[in-house]
Every structure is written in structure tokens, then in C-alpha cells.
Amino acid sequence: MLRHAAKFLCLAPALTFGLGAAFVAASAHLATSPADPAAWRAVLVLAPLIREPVYFVAGLLGSSYAAAFVVFTASALFGVAMAFSRIETGRLHFAYVHSALVALCFSMGRVGVFAPVADLRSLAAAYHSAHYSSGWIPHFDKFPAFGVGLFAVVVLACAASHLLVLRRLIRQDSRARDLDARLLSSLQAFA
């Protein structure tokens, strides 16, 4: 059951990378027709969600926005294929989900979700709470609601991938103990 839920949750990281490809396509459409209100709306909606990872990939040495489009499109298609594949993709799924989480955290950091507080009243409240609690609270109001929901689902996908890895390790450990017990009993039979 957990494996099937993790496969379904793998669609959220694929959606994250698909939004990156859509942002590049919307930006290209905006460049060709700057008077189109739909192009402006698409760019402004997608920009806070995935702009920074796209700029990072496009800014790599020898890279461009076309390369970023190919990378994000291929990543999205790969995630969809991995979600519906019957092949066990444990470590690959783990890395894929966490790369989407890193991309979302990078975007959230640039938007200011993890920025320090700006006004003095909030600073005093943060100072007071720092001495009595963790003192670190992200400001999700700076990020679009859809992005916060996508972040939550990607975090769930990360948790599911961690559980799958732990489950696989426990299963391998129990198989190794069973094999050791069988080998020990066969050696005792020969002795």
C-alpha cells in the first residue's frame, strides 16, 4: 500500500518540474508577444513557484533557456514514467523526489518564505520566542497557496520515500538474518 501511495505521490515532483517547463514556455511566449495578457498572467503566476531553479539551470555554463526547457520537460516526463512503472525505483525515486523538494525550497527561499523578519515588532516577538521555543517560523503568506500545497505534497512524497528506504533496509536485514540462520543450521547438520 505504501509503495502505491509513494508512486502516486511521485506525480507531485513531476508536476513541479512540469511547472518549470511551463514557465520557460510562458516566458518564451511572452518574449514573442509582449502584449498578450494570457502570457503575462502565466508568467506572473508561475514565476514565484519555479523561477529560481529555471534561472539556475539556464545560467549554467553553456546552458540556455532552451536547455532548461529540455531539462524540466524531461524531468517531468521521467517522473510520470517512474510513477506508473512497475519497475522498483527505490534510490532513483528517492533522489528524484528530493531534487523537486530542493527546487521548491530554492524558490521559496528566493521569494522570502525563509527570510528573517523585517519590522521591529516581529523581531521582538521572534527574539522572545527564540528564547522559549525554536523561534524559526517560515512565512508561507509570501508564497502562492498552490505552491504551499505543492510543497506539502512533495514533503509527503519525501517522507514516503524515506519510509520505503527504511522498509527495504529492514527487509534486507531480516533476509540476511534468515540466510545466516539457514547457513548455521546447515553447518550444524554437517558437523
N, C-alpha and C positions, 0 to 999 in steps of 0.2 A: 504494500500500500504506500509506504514512504517513497519507494522508488518511483512509483507512478506519479505521486504528487510532486516529487522533485523534477521529473520530466516535464510536467505541466508548468511548474514554476520557472523552468528554463526559458519559457516564452517571454518572460519579463525582461531578462537581459537581451534577448533578441529584439524586443521592442525598443530597448534603449539604443542599441546600435542602429536599428531601423530609423529611429528619430534623428540620429546623426546623419544618415544618408539623406533623409528628407530635408534636413537643414541645409545641406550642401546644395541639393536640387532647388530648394526655395531661394537660396542666395543667388544661384545662377540665373534663375528665372527673374529675380529682382534686378539683376545686373542687365538683363536684356530688355526688360520692360519696367522701368522705374515708376511709371505712372499707374501700374496695376495695383489696386487696393488689396486684392487677394494675396499678391506676392508679399506686400508689406505685412499683412496680417500673419501670414505663415512664418515669415522670418521673425517677427516680434514675439510670436507665441513659442517658437522653438528655440530662440536664442538663449533664454536663461536655462533651459533644460540641458542642452548639449553643446553649446557654442565652444566652450573652452577645450574639450577633448578634440573637436574638429579642428580648431585652430592649432592645437598641439601637433596633430598628425600632419596637417597641411604645412606647418612650419618646419618640419624636419628637413635636414639637408637633402636636397634632391627631390623633395616631395612637392606636391601641389594640391589644389582643391580637388582635382580630378582623382588623384591618388587617394585622398581622404574619402571621396565618394566610393571608390572601389573597395577600400578597406572596410568602411562601415557597412556597405551593402553586402560584401562577402561575409562579414561577421554576423550580420542579421540572418542571412540565409543559412549559414553554418549552424547558428543556434536553433533555427526552426528544424533543420535536418536532424540535429542532435536530439531535439525534444521528441521527435517522432521515430527515431531509430530504435531498433531492437538490440543494437549492439551496446554492450556495457561500456560507458564512457566516464568512469569514475574520476580519474585525475583531470582529464580534459574538461569535464563538466565543472569540476571544482575551480580550475583556472579561468574558465570562460565566465562563470558567474561572478567571480571576484574581480575580473577585469571590468565588467559592467559596473560593479559597485564602486571601483576606483574612479571610473569615468564620471559617475553621478556625484561622488564626493568631490571630485575636482571641480565640477560645475557648481556645486553648492558652495564650495569654498570661495570661488570667484564671485559669486553673487552676493556673498556676505552672510550666509547662514551660520558660519563658524567664526564670524568676526567678533572682536571684543565690543562691548557696549560703548555707545557714543556719548550719551548725556550723563551728567554728574549724578542724578538721582538713581539711574540704573547702575552706575558704577558703585555708588554707596551700597545699594542693595546687593550687588554682586560681591562686594567686599565682605559685607555682613554674612552672606550665605556661604562664602568661601571658607569662613572660619567654622561654620556649623554644618556644612554639607559639602557636596562636590563643587558647587559654585560654577559649573560649566553647563550652560543650557543653550542649545542651538536655537537660532531664530528662524523657525520654519515659515514665518509670515513673509519673509523675503523671497521665498521660492514658490512657484506656482503650485496650486493644490494638486494638480495632476502629477507634477514632479514629486511631491511628497508621497503620494500614493504609490507611484512607481518605485521610489526609493524604499518604501516599506515592503513592497513585494519582492524587490531584489534582495533586501536583507533577509526576508523569509527564505528565498532561494539559496542564499549563502548558508543560512542555518541548516537547511535541508541537506545541502552538500556536505556540511560538516558531519551531520548525523549519518549520512551514507558512508563517509570515510571511516568514522568510528565503528559503525556496524560491520563494515568489511574487515577492519582490523580485528575486531572481536571474533568474527567468523574464522579468519585465518588462524588466530591464536588457538581457537578450540579445535580446528582441524589438525594443527601441529601437535597439540596435546594428545588427540586421539591417535595420530600416527605414532607418536612416541610410546604410547601405551601398547599399541599393537606390536611394535618392534620389540619392546621389552618382554611382552608375553611370548612372542615367537622365540626370542633368545632364551627365555627360561624353559621353553618346551624342548629346545635342543640340548640344554645342559643337564 
